[in-house]
């Protein structure tokens, strides 16, 4: 077989995948799927779970498996040629998905399975059928021919717009850099950040230092650069990326892309009979209405505002001057150092990436009854990639995991988990799940290993929580295995739940070991770190609420132009935010979650699921944090069931009662007394 993408029997042969393999493989798999769907449908008489649903699940599994390495490489190795090949396939996939979603024969057959066989099937199977019928409707299966065609055309156009949004952002991020000749401008910057900037300059044949907009560099400048003008320049470059303003003004402008996405999403929602795209988005979520989501967020804002104002006031006082947007991170970091006698940079040497990973794996092993061991050697896309086997403590392989931890060029920013292979038991054969864990941490420089901040460690726990959701699933039907079929606003439950452990003393001890001496984090530093956990937690709460409220309101109103998007965000900020924002801030133009990713009218999920995750964690607080009994229970009730159980039912099965919202504010250290005003 010449095309490595068509061989889906084992792990992807990443090093052999070339851009020219992408389109032929995608076309071939889609063609095969189309032919098989008709064969399956014709033979399924009467249609039943075994002769219709299972074979279709197998087809979806095959398609997902062939496409997963392409989507992944496009995110972590975004070369011009791969980007082109990837984009050429998006309309093909959209067409196929619309065709299946609007396939009346399939729709009727699914209806019959549920009606005629539903009583004999398990609850998980019935949920899969009900979700499938809902999705047929949301794909426009019941529409008359004209609107149905239009709906398909909209989906086709939308399929490439999200990718364009991400590309503009990546290109804008990579297009700007600041060359520094005068070392005094770097005052305050940590050694590792300087060395990296030096290397970046050398790689480009330059003298001095090249400061870039990749996250580790940007973050170091904003938190540590003493030179206020340098911070202002960086801030301005960062918050105007992919917009009509700033140093790359108009070159990668996402304005028109946002306008098109909003217009098309609203039109699609209207065709299906929804008042807004937000309403359509909520059809597949736990929350039932825009009012419920907005009310939930507004309440959080109200309860956090007084505390947030006091937090900002404390920074202003400490700085002894009025603060601009580019001063806040810098002075906050100084205040944290002063108040808690602890700094990120002092902690970093204690968290070499290997050590942190090993501690994370130990923790997960003890809690959930698993073992995580190095796997491989396997074929990968980059020498820094790690590979692990996840085994049950009782024995037996459960899944496998790729890790790609460090920032580099041509790699999308942020941190995420993605599926490489989903769990499936089809035709007597079980495919075990494989996950990608991707971050953008400060890479190793020279002989020094990658050193993580404690924030990075928390991010690692977060993404690994998603990985466990994917890897520990026991569901054999791909459409409900792992995070598939899980209501989007519950997806962040395992990830945010696991974050809490990164703050526990015994876990931190396990995670830490000085990169030169191996010495664990000294007790006094550990205590200071823990004491600083809720530093500015109300400001952080408001920041998340601001993004979430902007998202839900934007998608609840009608289509609007780029200026309207900016105005909407400004209005939310006036209502919610306590920190200053300059008029040139164009955050929305880089808000990938809601334009490029899957969080449109769903960004509130972070806060929504945090109610669940904080309350789930409170059981561990009651029982002693490393309680393996509660851990096994979490594994069985939440992680293993994936989308085969309704999210609220799964939570109740775990906790023995519905979620109680108080835990969220308590964990964030925001007292409810502050809500009085
Ligand atoms: Zn997440």
Boltz pocket constraint, residues with backbone or C-beta under 6 A from the ligand:
constraints:
  - pocket:
      binder: B
      contacts: [[A, 462], [A, 466], [A, 491], [A, 492], [A, 495]]
      max_distance: 6.0
